[in-house]
């Protein structure tokens, strides 16, 4: 059964038994957004309570936090989310579907690996107990050919990602003759970076409004409130801060071939030690992402 068909069956099962409903369904729904049903919300609350009890209430040096979903935009700039929280996306002009370019290339590398594995499995059956896998892999022409293609592709792929070379990513897809899983065509657009954060505006008028972001993760709320928690709770280092809350990401879910507006439930507990928390002043170097 195809993964997409299995996913549809799972959603249908969850809907039938009151666990998860497609959001806004009476108005044709909103892709990849779901509401918890009467049993789903009870299940979620039970899991949340167990998580909270085990990580917070059972530890004297761990406390809770519930930070806002809106934070000052400078925080996301400092953490690298504004400049680097991106996915390289590519569209197929025939199917109108959008994909992550890196996932398409990773799938192509997996195909080479599968071919190598298939040759090895065939040889194992043929030679039985006398089979020497290391010798076979190092001498078989078909394995060597696929390994060479895999190594070359991997090298190009890593270099393109490290250099943020979107043109090279597209060229890899073209050179490897990667087809759209839906249409089977090779009619691709250019690759472009897509920021995963949702942006909105805060202000009484459009002229004075400031651009802000819905948080894509909950960790930053823990980091920026470290000093408040430490002082008000008289906490001794090391101590932990736990948080359960919503996070928002506009992303492509790998191998689902659909644009996703994701409202995530994030479960986060950060253990704060002198090495980790001093990034806001006394420790030079990279800040936590």
Secondary structure, DSSP 8 states (H G I E B T S, - for coil): --HHHHHHHHHHHHHHTTSEEETTGGGT--TT-EEE-HHHHHHHHHHHHHHHIIIIIT-TTEEE----SEE-HHHHHHTTHHHH-EEEEEEBTTT--EEEHHHHHHHHHHHHHHHHHHHHHHHHHHHGGG--HHHHHHH-HHHHHHHHHHHHHHHHHHHHHHTT-HHHHHHHHHHTT---TTT----B---EEEE-S-EEEESSSTTT-EEEEE-S-SHHHHHHTHHHHHHHTT--SSEEEEEEEEEEEEEE-TTT-SEEEEEEEEEEEEEE-HHHHGGGTTS-S----
